[in-house]
Amino acid sequence: MSNRPKVRRKPKQKTPTVINVVAVRKEYLKHIKVLKNLKSKYEMYIEKNQNNKNIETQIKVLEYQKKLYGIVAEIKAKEQYISFFDEHDVRNRTN
């Protein structure tokens, strides 16, 4: 054991996170496009197999409906983000 006194270190100061709004917006637009495509595929499958008597198909339809709710929610959230960026025009603002 050493008899040296413990030295308290100064906590490192965190640098503020900078969000590249243009890049995020572009990425979200891509995501929305992909999600809308997936949503339409799921909707078509559900519509086509809604009245199918096969149990496995019915289970798959239910799973797709469940996934569909998540996709719709994600699309809404990303569209809200984009509209927020557009409303406040965050790109031209500095702290």
C-alpha positions in Angstrom: 0.0 0.0 0.0 1.2 3.4 -0.8 0.8 6.3 1.5 0.3 8.9 -1.2 -2.8 11.0 -0.7 -5.5 10.6 -3.3 -5.6 13.4 -5.8 -9.0 14.5 -7.0 -9.2 15.0 -10.7 -11.2 17.7 -12.3 -14.1 16.2 -14.2 -13.7 16.5 -17.9 -15.9 19.1 -19.4 -18.3 17.6 -22.0 -18.3 19.3 -25.3 -21.8 20.2 -26.6 -23.2 17.8 -29.2 -23.6 19.3 -32.5 -26.3 17.8 -34.8 -25.9 18.1 -38.5 -29.5 18.9 -39.2 -29.2 18.7 -42.9 -27.7 15.2 -42.8 -30.3 14.0 -40.3 -33.1 15.4 -42.3 -31.8 13.7 -45.5 -31.4 10.4 -43.6 -34.9 10.6 -42.2 -36.4 11.3 -45.7 -34.6 8.1 -46.9 -36.0 6.1 -43.9 -39.5 7.4 -44.5 -39.4 6.4 -48.2 -38.3 2.9 -47.2 -40.8 2.6 -44.4 -43.7 3.7 -46.7 -42.6 1.1 -49.2 -42.6 -1.6 -46.5 -46.0 -0.4 -45.2 -47.6 -0.7 -48.6 -46.2 -4.3 -49.0 -47.6 -5.3 -45.6 -51.0 -3.7 -46.3 -51.2 -5.5 -49.7 -50.3 -8.9 -48.0 -52.9 -8.3 -45.2 -55.6 -7.3 -47.7 -54.9 -10.3 -49.9 -54.8 -12.9 -47.1 -57.4 -11.4 -44.7 -60.0 -14.1 -45.3 -57.6 -17.0 -45.7 -58.6 -20.0 -43.6 -55.1 -21.3 -43.1 -54.0 -20.8 -39.5 -50.3 -20.1 -40.4 -51.4 -17.4 -42.8 -53.7 -15.9 -40.3 -50.9 -15.8 -37.7 -48.7 -14.1 -40.3 -51.4 -11.6 -41.1 -51.7 -10.7 -37.4 -47.9 -10.3 -37.1 -47.9 -8.0 -40.1 -50.7 -6.0 -38.6 -48.6 -5.6 -35.4 -45.5 -4.6 -37.4 -47.7 -2.1 -39.4 -48.6 -0.2 -36.2 -44.9 0.3 -35.4 -44.1 1.4 -38.9 -46.9 3.9 -39.0 -45.7 5.3 -35.6 -42.1 5.5 -36.8 -43.1 7.3 -40.0 -45.2 9.8 -38.0 -42.3 10.5 -35.6 -39.8 11.1 -38.3 -42.2 13.4 -40.2 -42.7 15.4 -37.0 -38.9 15.7 -36.6 -38.6 17.0 -40.2 -41.5 19.4 -39.8 -39.9 20.7 -36.5 -36.6 21.3 -38.3 -38.4 23.1 -41.1 -40.6 25.2 -38.8 -37.7 26.5 -36.7 -35.3 26.6 -39.6 -32.6 25.3 -37.4 -30.0 25.3 -40.2 -29.4 29.0 -40.1 -29.4 29.5 -36.4 -26.4 29.7 -34.1 -26.2 29.5 -30.3 
